[in-house]
């Protein structure tokens, strides 16, 4: 572990801990638990460095999926499917969540348990609560972490995770752990930290089930859109599979798309990228991580583990825009009379509407996507 990620003394931090103690005890943490948890805790400078310098996400979907659902990860997932077949059958029977999805979350979150995190969670959360950007949120997580220790699920020395406090095989934050972690074998402990992934996998299934997972239904399917497709319908309009197919939408693999309830068309990279028809389970996956790319990654990895092949659509060429470039695009659109409502580099509804107006006025596919080609055209 990097030395900057090791706890160390800090006077300001110690004063904060002293003040926080009364708030923790008022929330139900015992004095004994607090003293035990903070006996070896300290300020971790590397955590603040990570929080202030989080890498900007600039991968295209193709680049993202090349890691999320790499051949190696698919092979490992299929091996885990065989190794833990009996356990996964039990979990599936209890919670109604398909085993391939549970495995895909495991693969995405910790590479099937290989990267569970080794940073002391109490120290990391206390550091972020003391000096981080979201002090209230991280103090809430810290209090939950202390209650987990008080419950006896894990010892302070074993409570390790990521720099932001996500823990175990499937990277639960403490409040999610408190609400959804499972003691699958009934041994009195909800152990997501040990080499045995039983409780970690069961906890993921329990979490997804709580948010409405529908068993034996897909997260979505890759589709091909017809020429002249109205991209204004993408990303929000719900129709049945039959209604979308009546508009010319087709499964990329051929054949009819079954009716799994209300569906949306998702075009994460606009007209030049892959398109998907997504169902309720896609939104359930997003309760784990709200990014579309993450949910597609979990869904596609699960499909691959189950035996499906790679996506059929050629991935978008070019690259994703960096934030400074997105700001430039907003400024240039506004200067041409297509007001984006600001130039903060965040492509929200106002920017998408402005892009669509520009595209319509210039005979381009009206997909509202902030692409590298669009920026070059504006320049």
LINHUGI-V770930 format. One record per helix or strand of 2 or more residues. SS is the DSSP state (h for helix, s for strand). FROM is the first residue (numbers start at 0). TO is the last residue. If there is no record, write none. Layout:
BEGIN
ss = (SS:SS)
from = (FROM:FROM)
to = (TO:TO)
END
This chain:
BEGIN
ss = (h:h:h:h:h:h:h:h:s:h:h:h:s:h:h:s:h:h:s:s:h:s:h:h:h:h:h)
from = (2:10:30:44:60:70:84:98:118:120:134:155:159:173:197:219:230:240:249:262:269:274:279:291:322:348:371)
to = (4:25:37:51:67:82:94:109:119:130:150:157:160:179:209:223:232:245:250:265:271:277:284:304:334:360:377)
END
